[in-house]
Amino acid sequence: MVDAPGVANKNAQEYAQILGIEPDMVVQEVGWDEDSDSAISEAVEDVIGEELLDEDTDELCDVVLLWWREEDGDLVDGLVDSLRPLADGGRIWLLTPGAGKPGFIAPGEISESAQLAGLVQTTATRLGAWQGSCLQSSGPQK
């Protein structure tokens, strides 16, 4: 099929749109592994026109893409660590395996962990085989 790359590109554009990614945003990616969906990462890179920053960056970020699985450890710690490079008004997209997949995290655990980290969940959506939860600071906005 000749149109298959176009279909993949359309899905990729939809991922970036769902995540609210806009050109020139600074985006960090944390926790990427072999099971992560590279189409999501590539969609973001296509829109911002840059490679995603890795977890060792010192730059302030508009968005942190945090890939997390149940076996990755304490989710609260992971969220708190992801807040450090986040610019004021920035957001964390927590990407977890979908229901029934290895590493799945229950929505209640995500919500509780977010609250303990000082975040509030504003959106939850499906991104292929992954569940995306948009988390923002629940503290006062500047």
C-alpha positions in Angstrom: 0.0 0.0 0.0 1.4 3.3 -1.0 -0.6 5.4 1.5 0.6 3.6 4.6 3.3 6.2 5.5 0.7 8.9 5.2 -1.6 7.1 7.6 1.3 6.7 10.1 2.1 10.4 9.7 -1.6 11.3 10.3 -1.6 9.2 13.5 1.6 10.8 14.6 0.2 14.3 14.1 -2.8 13.3 16.1 -0.6 12.2 19.0 1.1 15.5 19.1 -2.2 17.4 18.8 -3.7 15.3 21.7 -0.6 16.1 23.8 -1.0 19.8 23.0 2.5 20.0 21.6 3.2 23.1 19.6 6.2 24.2 17.4 9.2 25.5 19.4 8.1 23.9 22.7 10.9 22.4 24.8 10.0 18.8 25.6 11.9 16.3 27.8 11.5 12.6 27.6 12.1 10.4 30.6 11.8 6.6 31.0 11.8 5.7 27.3 12.4 2.0 26.9 12.0 -0.7 24.2 8.3 -1.1 25.0 7.6 2.6 24.5 5.7 3.8 21.4 8.3 5.6 19.3 5.5 7.0 17.1 4.5 9.2 20.0 8.1 10.5 20.6 8.6 11.0 16.8 5.3 12.9 16.5 6.4 15.3 19.2 9.9 15.8 17.6 8.2 16.4 14.2 6.1 19.2 15.6 8.7 20.9 17.8 11.4 20.6 15.1 14.0 19.3 17.6 15.1 16.1 19.3 13.5 15.5 22.7 15.7 16.4 25.6 16.9 13.5 27.8 16.5 13.1 31.5 19.9 14.7 32.2 19.0 18.1 30.8 19.4 21.3 32.8 17.0 23.2 30.4 13.5 24.3 31.6 10.8 22.3 29.7 7.3 23.1 28.7 6.4 19.4 28.7 7.9 16.3 30.2 6.9 13.0 28.6 7.2 10.5 31.5 7.0 6.8 30.4 6.2 4.8 33.6 5.4 1.2 34.3 4.4 -0.4 37.6 7.9 -2.0 38.0 9.7 1.4 37.5 9.5 2.2 41.3 7.6 4.8 43.3 5.5 6.9 41.0 5.4 9.8 43.4 9.2 10.0 43.3 9.1 9.8 39.5 6.6 12.7 39.3 8.5 14.9 41.8 11.7 14.3 39.8 9.8 15.3 36.6 8.7 18.6 38.2 12.3 19.9 38.6 12.9 20.8 34.9 9.3 22.0 34.4 8.8 25.6 33.5 6.0 27.6 35.2 2.8 26.6 33.6 4.4 23.4 32.2 2.8 20.0 32.3 3.8 16.3 32.6 2.3 13.7 30.3 2.5 10.5 32.3 2.4 7.6 29.8 1.6 4.2 31.3 0.7 0.9 29.6 -2.9 0.5 28.8 -5.3 -1.8 30.8 -4.3 -5.4 30.6 -0.7 -4.7 29.4 2.4 -5.6 31.5 3.3 -2.7 33.8 -0.3 -1.3 33.9 -1.0 1.3 36.7 -4.5 1.7 38.0 -6.1 5.1 37.5 -6.7 5.5 41.2 -2.9 5.0 41.9 -2.1 7.6 39.2 -4.5 10.1 40.8 -3.3 9.5 44.3 0.4 9.7 43.3 -0.3 12.9 41.4 -1.9 14.5 44.4 1.0 13.5 46.7 3.4 15.1 44.2 1.4 18.3 44.2 -0.1 17.7 40.8 -3.7 17.6 39.5 -4.8 15.4 36.6 -6.5 17.5 33.9 -6.9 15.0 31.1 -6.7 11.2 30.5 -6.6 9.8 27.0 -5.6 6.8 25.0 -2.4 7.0 22.8 -2.2 3.7 21.0 -1.4 1.0 23.5 -0.5 3.6 26.2 -2.6 5.6 28.5 -1.8 9.3 28.8 -2.5 11.4 31.9 -1.9 15.1 31.7 -0.7 16.4 35.1 -0.2 20.1 36.1 0.9 21.8 39.3 -1.9 22.2 41.7 0.0 25.1 43.4 -0.7 28.8 42.8 0.1 29.9 39.2 2.4 32.9 38.8 
